[in-house]
């Protein structure tokens, strides 16, 4: 039967996504102008936030850039935010964009060294509990001195590497075969399917432990999360003072978070506790031996360069030599120059992972511009500031946590710290009370926001990465697996804010 032009348009719209999903997006686009005219910009703004979160939740049905972008474009056309406002949001978050563009690509050129190191760890540590603890603690430690997005990029790179090795064998190929497509399951051999599913569950739990670790460490220092730099600037705190001021909350939370990691692996609930199948371990061991056997002096020289540049990267970020993204560009230049990667197409592959997410993040800033222009969070801020000063830190912590989980912790922290700084400058609160509120704002935006993938950029990056569909890490699965961490981090953080500040 010949396809009509109308049918072609319908089929082309959002590609292979389900018809119900396409209908939902069209319904959103139709409803929004009606809500704006009939109920006003505040209701329409909150509806837009809910719709955008829906596109994030359905990321495995359709990448959120297209449906979320359509919603953002409509909001701008309806006057809910101006193009200038979107540009200001993007400009204010240029460091995050540069980070994604260059740092993630820089990590791509370190993948051989990362796979070498983490393969040795994976094969030498047979206890899943110990391995999970190492991933969670490593994520926390590295995030405190680097940043959560960079560490998440590392976790994604090594996990895709592990997965692709076993997928090749499970598809009937040998380790020596080149050009295997690990995203295509049609060639899988039936005897390997069960092991592959167990391996996916194993990787899901490891990657979630590591991702939560980035939040545990990211809250501690000025470089851990993007908004921490802004908060430290407004408070006038340097690296050490920031760490010390936060420690009454962050250190107990870190200990309890790591304890939660161990407990989850012991009681094996909510997707945790999956073991590495012995057959998969044997394949990874064989792959490690194969790579070692065929490694040439050129390969050894490349690994040494990657180790050296990794040290330079850590020093550059720890001492904040430059903006994180610019350090990432330096890493790309050093690694490609000294390892002979001079072909444009080979360099281009490094940017494939990060640029779609960078585009999505810019769309996200358009939604943030709507929030800002329509003052959607202002009533919450005014309500908290009107309460008794003794309970304000706890209320700020909870309000920040809820708003960060449903929107974005960078934006929420920016709004709250500016509002509180304005109150301090007006002389309405003391400096001591201001310091307590700053701690509450920072911890509130960083800890409860692990509840949802859109709460933290690192989680959203993981959800929309090439790894997520491979190991079936959907939005709701991330929410469920993060739930015990959310409860522990929020509860311990709130108690510390109330009784230790």
PyMOL commands that set and color helices and strands:
alter all, ss='L'
color gray80, all
select helices_A, chain A and resi 5-12+19-39+41-57+64-77+83-92+94-108+111-124+128-145+148-170+190-218+226-235+239-267+278-294+297-318+324-338+344-373+378-385+389-406+409-425+431-446+448-451+453-455+457-463+466-470+475-499
alter helices_A, ss='H'
color red, helices_A
deselect
rebuild
show_as cartoon
